[in-house]
Amino acid sequence: MSSLVTGSDRPTASHHPEAWVAIAPARVNLIGEHTDYTGGYVLPMAISFSTTATITAANDGKYHFKTSMSAEERTMDPHDRSERIGHWSDYVIGVLRQFQTLNIEPTPFVLELRGDVPLGAGLSSSASVEIATAQAIATFSGKSFMAEALAVLCQRAENQYVGSPCGIMDQFVVAAARAQHALLLNTRDLTYEFLPMNRAALASCRIVVANSMMKHSIADGDYGIRRREVEAGQAIMRNTYPNLRDLGDATLTQLESCRGWMTKESYHRCRHIISENGRVLEAKAAMMCGDPVQLGKVMTLAHASERDDFECSIDEIDFLVETALELPGCYGARLTGGGFGGCTVNLVEAVEAERFSQALQRAYRGRFNLSAETYICAAVDGATVRPASEQTARDSQS
Ligand code: GLA
């Protein structure tokens, strides 16, 4: 990672502002679920919920962490190396630890977070906090990191400090996204390309996200259990096929030949992942032709695979998907993110998007007596950072 980090463009001390504002978006994944920890493809885009991290110098020799979402602040001595404490600040201190691992010891600061990313909705509130924090700390320390390096640093923070076994997708897209595009990422080598969201007939479609309001957390056990089942299956396949690097290389025929050695669970989890990698590439082809019918079809097939093979859906989400597919203008619908709650992502004709959202909310309330939220989303840019003075000027203009 070090080659992706430079300190060379650090302004001279007298010109280096003391206060910076970093803003990081949320994300929705169009397709490619649970493929990002076995070298597969993902196709997410960034959406306009965001986390803002403001960093300023502290004059008491300490690090201060504050958030608009909690009255509980945290203050820490720069030499403190304590472990996580099960507090919101674990996500930001995990990021700080990664800088310290790289021998970057920031001078004392106050870091304040504000944000509107729905929590526990599978829209990457954690990655948004991590990337905003990382961008703020890096810039405050006079370092410039490429988006790829920031993403890897934040994934490590989450894996090693928070203890949540996530893949790289969320941090990567939050750091590197481009407006009006989805990001096709190969999670084995982190090569990526931007696919336009507005080619041909896709230009008249919208991405509608429906929040079941059933909370999901990847720090909870189900994600880890699935991941272990996948990795057990992958290990068996590698034994049989030594040239296989990971499930990103595997075929369904190879999986069938190994079925007898695997648990039923590992077989089904691997079948989801191998077939999902194929679907991501089909989705790419559909996007490049601007074909919403084909894109919607693959998205809906992906949902069936998550529900039946990966078993990470829940009744509320299945209901949202089934109802969506009955509504006018909907091309495809599926569970997005880690699963076990959270949101669906729907591809919908723009002219129907409002009516679609309202009808979905009505049906959900009728069935579960719960209020689903819906968000009509545009694809936005990844994280940015600028001097606080510049941000204040922008805010006052808008
Ligand atoms: C969560 C994780 C990601 C990815 C998805 C499932 O969002 O953070 O790394 O594994 O679940 O695709």
Residues whose N, C-alpha, C, O or C-beta is under 5 A from the ligand:
A	BS01	GLA	G32 E33 H34 T35 D36 C166 G167 I168 M169 D170 G337 G338
